[in-house]
Each structure stands twice: as structure tokens, then as C-alpha cells.
Amino acid sequence: MLFLFACVAGRNYHTLNQPNMSANDAEETASSAADDDVTTAVENLEVSSNGSKDFPNQPILAEMHQKRSATHSKLRAYEAKRRAAYESKLQSSSLYWRAFRTLMHDSLLETQKADALLRGWTHASETYEMSMRSVGEWCIDEKGVPVTDAKKKKKILDAQEASAAVGGTGGDGAKTLLAAAGYTTEEKCGTMIKSLANSASSVANQYSDMIKTMNSEVLPELSSLLEQLKSDVLVMEKLGDSIMHELEMAEEEVCSAWLAYYNKAMEFCGSSASDIKTKQAGARVGAPVDPNAVVHGCTDVWVDEMRYRMAVAFLSSVWEKCSSELSKLFLSMKDAECNRRNRIKELLIKATQRQERLWLGLPGVVTPILKDLIEWPMERKIVEDDVQSSIRARAQSIQRDETEHKKADDSTVKAAGLTGVNMKDGNFELSSPLVSDLMSRAKVIEKRGTGLMSTWKVTLAIVTEDCFLQLFDLPSSCKLHPGSAPEVAFQNLIPPVIVPSLEGIKGGIKIPSAKTWFDNLAPTESFVLSNCTVSIKDVTAKDPNTFELIEALSGKMMARTRKMQFRAVTREEAVDFVEALKKSK
């Protein structure tokens, strides 16, 4: 089978795994990735009890910086290896799909030619039949051309009757439009001429029988086959193009997510301690718009890292499902091609056999053609091998043509941060964002705004190492409650993967775009903990499991604050989460 349908293998979307990578490999790559010479700002950090050379007397910040650097190096190696592998797979899939399309169009062209040939053949037979019938009826003009026009034939036949009534060629009856009208009444023509005229009528009758067979048994079925093939080719082409577009859009989404993460990570890794504190302060009001950012004004690296990890998982799932649909498409095409060839063979044999019966008294002009048609092998294995060889030859031809016209520097474009990377360091499994080194705590709790109409809503709260609190509103269809496992809540944010299918194309279902899959994975609320104060109600209060978060926001005109109340299942859980928030500050 084509490389397209054999090499594509994806992991389960919800387990977020990638092939050929393991946790042990990920740990072994950390030290080697740190020696890369591409981004010196994130490597070779030396941490001591008094801090580091970049963060003196701040050992905690230095340790966090080193942890981020190690994670960044591993992700760079992983993305370099992933991009090289997927680029090859996507190019191969695109190449074979284009070859597949040319085969479908050539099959359609072949059927159109067969239909045009037999229709032309039938039309020529009809013309010959009408001419021979006119010859048998002595409807011939003075130049010896058979008269097939109905009005002119009627005049000639009327003239023949008038000539017979006056007993020969004398009188006005002999002066007809066509002198040949009186030939049949002349005795000197004899039996030979009459027999020859009758033979013309016999030939016309034989052609008439053949035309009836063609119009009733061959041409309608061939026309039906052609229309069905047009419909099938249109559906297959639309489905294949949609699948390839879906794969390309999913790859673009990963590249966009990587660029956003890389830019955000470089901003943090190349900054001093004071700059990092400034970045963590938020500055959402009036911040410049980054088209690749997940949330405008949010400087949390984890959010963009999460987007990248989920984009990779989405791409893997898309590849797995698209591979299945492409396999179905290819099998459907092979069945259609086998049926088409068998049906064309049957119709051509039927038409040729009818012509052979018509021309039985002529030299065997048709016999070699009929012999070749009968001996045309139609075993499924032979047809499949022929189809495979045809696609391979077309793919090679397309590749040679593109190579000749391809610019020398077309394949030299590199993605950000992926040059000089040791791809062996990327041989590990990309795990869930909830186990990222950039995240410190995750919990399913309730939140409520300060408005009079505000109600308690279940939300997934995530505290990151960069001192941010990210809140994710769960979908209305989610049946979770406070205290549920964060992993289960996070899975409910992940939408189902829908790829183009044959049933969807035929049903007119709009194919969803890969650009919309990330909607639920963007934080609903984002708090900068360094700008926040946290307070918990007293144990004797009416609701001792409730605590409040107040964030100071900076603006161009005046300072303002934002409040949010939270409620845990138990007092102990509330105290524990408040301690985690204070520690992150």
C-alpha cells in the first residue's frame, strides 16, 4: 500500500503521547540539550547556595530559571525531531495524493473517451443505415448521393408512384426532382439491380438492429457509469483535498504554537531578575498585541507551553484519523476502479460482438480487437498492481517535474530556535501540561465574582511556577463538581477530533477547521499572584471554606483592583490552596 496509508501512525489524543519517545529518554536529554550553542541565554546556569551568576542571592529564582532552561532545551530538541519527521510524512502524503488525483482524472477521461467513441460509432452507423435505406428505396439524387431528408424523400417516392402510374418514364411523371426515382420501373435494370437494391435494404435493416442494441443496452449503461464516476471523482477529490488541508492546518497550528512558546520563553530566559519580576507584573492594559499569543497581555510561559503540547497531541490525533479516512478512500477508489474497468470491458465486448455479427461477412478487422478485449486480465490482484504501478509512476513524474522547477533555497527555511539542535535529544514522550515543570498546583474549585447576580461556578484553577493563577471555565456539558480530579477536568476542555470523512462529504457536513480546536484551552481568567492579596474567612465564619483574591491592576489613567471569591470542598483544602497561592508570590 502507499506510504501515505502505511507510515502515518498517531497516538491517542487524550493521552498526549508521541511515538519513539520515553520518559527515561527525556531525562537523559536534559544535560546534553543544555550544551546547545543556539540560545546561550537559557543554558549553562550555575546555581549555588547564594544564587547564580544571573540571580545573585536568589537561589529559588535561579533554580526555577534552570528548571525552565532544561525544559526549554528538551522541547527544542523534541520540536526539531518532530518537525523533520512530520515534514517528510506530509510531503510524501501530498505527493501520493496528487498522483492519486491524476489517476482518478485519467480514469474519468478514459470513460469519457469510451462513451464518445461508442456514441460516435453509433451515430456513424445511424448515418450509414439511413443512407443504405435510401439506396434500397431508390432515393438517390442525380449525382448518386443518397437522399436522407424526409421531405425530399417524400417527393422522390411520390414521383416514383406517379411514374409507375403512367407506365414508364414518359410524360410529366418522368420529369421529377430526381431522375433516379424511375429506375425501379425500368425492366432493363433486371433482377441484378433489383437484388442489389434489396441488399442495400437488408444491410440497412442489419444496421438498424445493431443501433437498437446500442441505444438500449450499451449507451445508457455507459452514460450511467460515466455520471456515477464523475460524482465519485468529485466526492473523492473533495474528501482527499479536505484531509490534506486538515493535515496542513494542524501542522501550521503546531508551528504557530511553537513560535508563541519560543518567543515567550526567550523573553523570560534572557531576562534579569528585575526584568522577570516586571514581566510577571502583568501589564495587560495597553500591552502590544502578539498574533501568536494565547491570551493577550498574559506573560505566563506555561500557557503557551500548554498550547504547544496540546497542538502536538491534536496533530497526532488528526494524523491517526486522517490516515484511517485516507485508507478508506484508497480502498473505495480501488473498488470503483475495478468495477469501472470490468463494466467498460463488458460494454466494449457487447458493442464489438454486435459489430462483429454485423460485419461477419467482411475480413476479420474486429477479431483482433475482440481477442484483445477478451484476454484483458481483470483479476483483482493484477488490477491492484496495475493501479499501484500507475500511481507510483505518476508520483515519480510529478516529483521529477517539481525538482526541475524547484528553487535551490526552497527547502532551507528553518523554524525559530530549531537550528543546531541534536534531534536525538528530542526522543522522549511529550506528556500532559498538568505534569509540566512550569506548573506547581492544579485543583477543581468553585469561583464567584463580586457582582450581585454572580453565582458559584466550577472551575479548574492552575498555579504556575511563574506566579500566575490560571482559571479555566468548564463546558456546560461537563458534570464535574468541586474536588474532582484536575486531569478529568482538563480532559473535558479538549474537544473531539473531527476529520473529513466520506460520509461527511456526501452528507454536506461542513468540515471543522483545525484553527478552532483551542477555544476551550485558553484561560478564562488570569491573575498575576505577585500583584494579589489572598485572604481566607475565619474558621468560625458562615462559610469557612471560602477565600478571596484581590489583584491590583495598573492602568494608564488610574489604578484599579479585581476581586474573585473561591470555595473549596473542605476547610483543609481551602487553607492548603491559599498557602500554595501565597508561596507562589
N, C-alpha and C positions, 0 to 999 in steps of 0.2 A: 504494500500500500504506500501511497505517497508519504514523504517525510512530514507533510503538513498534518496528516492524520495519525502518524505514528510517534512523533517526537514530542508533541505537546502534552505535558503532564503537570497538573496543578495540584495543590494541597487544599484541604478543606478550609473554606473561607473563615469559619468561625474558630478554628484552632490556630490560625495565623502562622502556619508553618511554611517553610520553603525547602525544596529538595537539596540534598547533598550538604547539609549543614547541621551541626550538632552543638549542644551546649559546651562540651569539652573543647571542641574546636574554637568556639567563641572565646573561651578563657585563654587558650594558647595564643590567640592572635593579638591579645591586648598589648603585650610588651613589644612585639615586632611592629605593630601599627604605630606605636608611639615614636618610632625612629624615623618615620617618613619625613622627607625634606620639603614637602609641598607647603604646609601651613605651620610654620615654625612657632606661631603664637600659641598653638594648642598642644605643644609637645615638650618633652624633656623637663617637666616640672619637678623640682626637688623640694620635698616637704620635710621639715624638721619640727622639733617641738616648739620652736619660736615662729613658725610660719614658713613662707617660701620666699624666693628671691623676688616674686611679683607681689606677694601679700605678706610683708613683714609683720610679725607679731599677730598674725591672724591665721592660726593653724586650721581652724574649721573651714574658713573660706578657701584656704589653699587646698585642703583635702577635697572639698566639693569641686573646685576648679580642676583638680587632677582627675576626679571621677568623670566629670563632663568630657575632659580631653580624651580619656580612654574610650568612652562610649562613642565619641565623635570619630575617632580613628577607626574603630570597628565598623561603624556604619558606612564610612567612606569606602573601606575595602569591600564591604558587602554590596554596596550600590555599584561599584565598578564591575564586580564579577556578575551581578545580576544584569546590568545593562548590556554587557558583552554577550551574555547568553541569550537574552530576550531579543536583542537586535538581530542576531543570526536567525533565531526562530521566526521573527516577524518578516525578515527579508525572504526567507525560504517559503513561508506561507503565502506571502504576496506573489512571489514568482509562480508557484504552482497554481494559485487561484487564477492568475491571468492566463496561464496555459490552459486551465480547465475551461475558462470562458471562451477561448478561441475554438476549442473542440466543440463546445455547445453551438457556437455560431456556425461552424462548418457543418455540423450535423443538420442544423436548420437549413443552411444553404443547399446541402445535398438533397434534402427532402423537397425543397422548392424547385430544384432543377428536375428531379424526377417527376414532380407534378406538372411542371411546364412542358417537359418532354412528352409525356403521355397525352396531355391536352393538345399540344401541337400536332402530335401524331394522329389523334382522333379528329382534329379539325381538318388535317390534310386528307384523311380518309373520307370525311363527310364531303369535302370538295370533290374528291375523285368519284365518290358514289353518285353525287348529283350530275357530274359531267358524263359518267358512263350511262346513267339512266337517260339523260338527254340524248346520248348517241343511240341507245336502244330504241328510243321513241322517235328518232329521226328529227330531233330538234337541234339542227345544226345550221349555222349561217353559211352564206356563200363562200366564206373564207375557210370553212372547215372547223370553226370554233363552236363547241357545244354551247347551246343557249340554256342558261340555268335560271334566268329571271322569270318569275311566274307569269307576268303579264305578256312578255314576249313569247313564252312557250304556248300560252293560250291562243295567241294569234296564229302561231305556226300550226297547232293542232286543228284549229278551225279551218285553216287554209287546206290542210290535208283532207278533211272531211268534204270540203267543197270541191276539191279536185276529184275525189272519188265519185262524187255525185254526178259530175259532168262527163265521167267516163274517160278520164285521162288528163293530159296536160293542156288540152285546148281550151279556148275561151278565157274569160277573165279569171277563172279559177286557177289557171297556171301562173298568173301574174301576182304572186303573193310576195309578202315581205322577204321570205327566204326561199330560194329556188329549191333547196333540199327538201322542202315539205312534200313534194310529189314523187320522191324517189321510190317510195314503197309501192306505188301503183304501177311502176314500170315493170313489165314482165321480163325485160331483157336483163334486169339485175339478177334474176334467177334465185334459186334456192341458196346458193353460196352467200350472196349478200344478205339475204334474209337471216340465214343461220348466224352470220357474223354479227348482225344487229341483235339477234336474240342472245348471243353470247355476251354482248355488252350489258344487256339487261340482267343476265344471270350473275355477271360479275358485280353489277350494282346491288343485286339482292344479297350477295355474299358480304359485300362491304356494309350493307345496311344491318345485317345480323351482327357483324363484328362491332359496329358503332353502338348498337343497343347494349351489347355486353359491356363495352367500355363505359357507357354512360350510366348503367345501372349497377354494375358490380365492381368496377375498378376506380373510376374517378371520384365517386362520392366518398369511398373509404380513404382514398389517398388525400382528399381535401380535409376530411375529418382528422386524419393523422397529422397533417400539416398544422391545422389550427390548434390541436392539442399540444403539439410540440412548441409552437410559438408561445402558448400560455405557460408551459412548463419551463421553457428557457427564461421567460420574463420573471417567473417566480424564483427560479434558482439563482438567476443573476442578481435579483434584488436581495435575496437572502444572503448570498455569498458576499456581496458588497457591504451589506449591513454588518455582517460578522467581522469582516476585515476592518471596517470603520470602527466597530466597537473595540477591537483589539488595539487599534492605533490610538483611540481616545483614552483607553485605560492606561496605555504606556505614557501618553502625554500627561496624564494626571499624576503618575508616579514621578515623572521628571519635574513637574511643577511643584509637587510636594517636596521633592529633594532640594530644589533650588531655594524654596522658602525656608526649609530647615537649615540648609547650609549657610545662608545669609544670616539668619538669626543666631546660629551657633558661632559664627565668626565674629559677630558683634560682641558676644559675651567673652569668648575665649581670648580675643585680642585686646581686652579692656583691663584697666587697672581696677583696684578695689573700689576706689571712689566712683569710677565710671559705671561699674556694675551696680553699685547702690543707686546711682542716678537712673539707670535703665529699669531697675526694679521698682522705682517710684511710680511707674505707670505712664504718666503724661499722655492720657488718652485724648484730652481736649486739644484740638488743633494739631494732632500728630500727622505727619505726611502719610499719604495712602500708599501702601505696598500692595500691588495687584496680586502677589503670591501669598500674602499673609492670610492665616485662617480667620483671625479676629482682628479688626482694625484697632490699633492702639494697644494691643496686648503684646508684651515683650517676653512672655514666658516661652523658653525654648522647648519645653515639654509638649506644648500644644502642637507646634509644628513637627516635632519628632513623632508624636502620636499620629498626626495626619499622614506622615510618610510611611510609617509602619502599616497603617490601615490601607493606604493606597497600594502598597506592595501585596498585601493579603487580598485586596479586591482584584488586582491584576491576575494573581494566581488563580482565583476562583473563576474569573472571566475566561482565562485560557482553558481551564478544565471543561467548562460548559460549552465554550465555543468549539473546542476540539470535538466534543460529542456531536454537536449540531453539524459541523463540517463533515464528520464521518457519515452521519445520516444523509447529508446532501450528496456525498460522493456515491454512496450505495444506491440512492434514489436515481442518480444520473446514470449509473451503470445499468440498472434495471430498465430505465427508459431507453437507453441506447440499444440494449439488446433487443427489447421489444420493437423498437423502431426499425432496426435492421432486419429483423425477422419479418415484420409486416411488409416492408418495402420489397423484400425478396419475394414474398408470396404474391404481391400485386404485380411485380415485374414479370414473374413467371406466368401468371394468369394472362397478362396482356400479350406476352411474347408467344405463348401457346396458341392464343386466339389468332394472332398474326400468322403463326406457322400453319394453322389449319387453312387460313385464307390463301397462303402462298404455297400450298402443298405441291402444286404442280411446277413451281419455279425452283431454280437451283437453291441449294441449302444456304441461303445468305444468313438466315436467322439461326440455323442449327448451332454454329459455334457459340453464338451469344447465349442460347438456351443452355448449352452444355456448361458454359462457364457459370451461369447463374445457379444451375443445379449443384455444381460441385463447390460452390462458395461455402466454406466451412462456417457453421453457425453454432458450434459447441461453445458453451458459456466460458470455459477456460480460455479458449482461443480468442474469443471476443474481448474478454477482460485483458488478456496480454496485449492484444492489439490496441485497446484503448490506453493502457498504461504506456506502451511504447510511443504512441502518438502524443500523449501529454508530455512525456519526457523529452521527446524531440522538439516539441514546440517550446518548452521551457528553455532548453538549451539555445534555441534560435533567438528567443527573446533576450536571454542573458547576453549572448554574443552581440546582439544589436545594441543593447544598453551599454555594454562595456566599450564599444567603439565610440559612442557618443558621450560617454561619461567624462566629466572633467577630472583632472588629476587630483584636485583637492576636495572633491565632493565628500569623501569618507574621512576627512581629517578633523571634522568638527567634534570637539570634546565637551563634555558637560562640566559644570562648575565643580571644582575640587576633586576630580577623578583622574587627573594626570599623575603619573608617577606612583600609582597605587599598586601594591602587591596583591593581586587578586586572590592568592591563596589565603590571605588574612580574612577574606570575606566568606570563608567556608564554615558558616555557622547558621543555626536556625534563628530567624527573626521572630522573637516572641511577642506576647501581648504588651501594649503600652502600660498595662497595670503592673508589670514587673520591671519597668524601666528604672534605671538608676536615677533618673530625673524626677521620680515620684516618691513621696515619703508616706502618704496615707490616703486611703480611699474608704468611703463609708456611705451607705444609703440612709439618709435622714430626711426630715421634713423642713421646709423653709416657708417663710411668710413675710411679705412686705409690710410696710408701716401704714399703708392706706386703710381706710375704714372698711372697704369691701374686700380686703385681702383675705385669702383662705390658705390653709396649710396644704402644701403640695409636696409629694415625694420627689426627691432629687438625689442625684449621685454627686457627692462632694469629694473632690480630689485636691489634696495638698501637695504641691510640688516642691522640689529642692530649691527652686529659685524664689521661694517665698510668695507663692501665688495660691489662691483658693479658686478652683475652677468648679462651677456648678453646671450640671447637665440635666435639663428637664427631660423626664422620661415620657415616651409616647403615651397617648391616652389609652391605647390598647394594652399597655403593659399592666399586669396585675400584681405588681410588687408592692411591698409595704416596708416601712422603716425597719432597719435591721437585716434586710435581705443581703445576700452575698453581692459585693460590688461587681464580681465577674459576671453574675447573672444580669445585673442591671446594665452593665456595659454591652453585653450581647444584644440587649433589647434596643440599643441605639444603632445597631448595624442593620441596614436594610437588606432585603433579599436581593440576590444577584439574578437579574433577568437579562438573558442574551437573545439575539434573534433566533427564531425557530421557524420551521416550515409551516407549522400550524398558525403561528402568529402572522406570518407574511400573508398567507391565504386568507386569514380572518380580518386583515386590515388593521391589526393592532399596531399602535404607534410604538416603535422601539424606544425604550428609555435610553437617555444618553448617560455616559459614564460621568459626566460633569455634575450630576445631581445626587450622586450617592453619598456625598459627605455632609449633607444638610444636618442630620441629627448628631453628628460628631463634633460640631462647633459648640463651645461652651455657651450656655445661655447667659450666665453671669460670670464675671471675672473680678476678683478682689486682689489688690496688692497688699499683702499682710503687713509689710513694713509701714504702711500708712494707716493701719487699722488698730482699733482697740477692741478687746473682747471682754465681755462681762457675762457672768452666769448668775442666774437667780439663786437666792438663798435657799438652803435645803428646806426651810420651813415655809417657803412660798407656795402659792396655789399650784404652780406647775414647775417643780424644781428641776425638770429635765430640759428647761429652755435656756438658751443663751443668745446673746445679741452681738452682732458685729457692726461696728461703725467705721466707715472709711472716709478719710479726708481726701477730697478731690481738689486738684489745682485747676484754675481757670484763668483766662486772660483778664477778666474784669474783677472777679471776687472768688474767694474760696467757698466751697460748699461741702456737704457731707452726704453720705449714702448709708442707709441703715438696712439691716436684714436680720430677722429673727430665725433661729433654728431650734429644732426639738428632736432629741434622741429618744430611744425607747426607754432607757433607764437613766437614772442619775449618774451611775458609774460611767456609762458610755458618754454622756454629755461632758463630764469632767475630763475624761480621757481625751476626747476630741478637742476640747478647749486647750488642754495642755499641749497638744500637738500643734495647734494654731499659734500659741504663744512661743513655742520652741522654734517654729519656722520663721518667726520675726527676727 
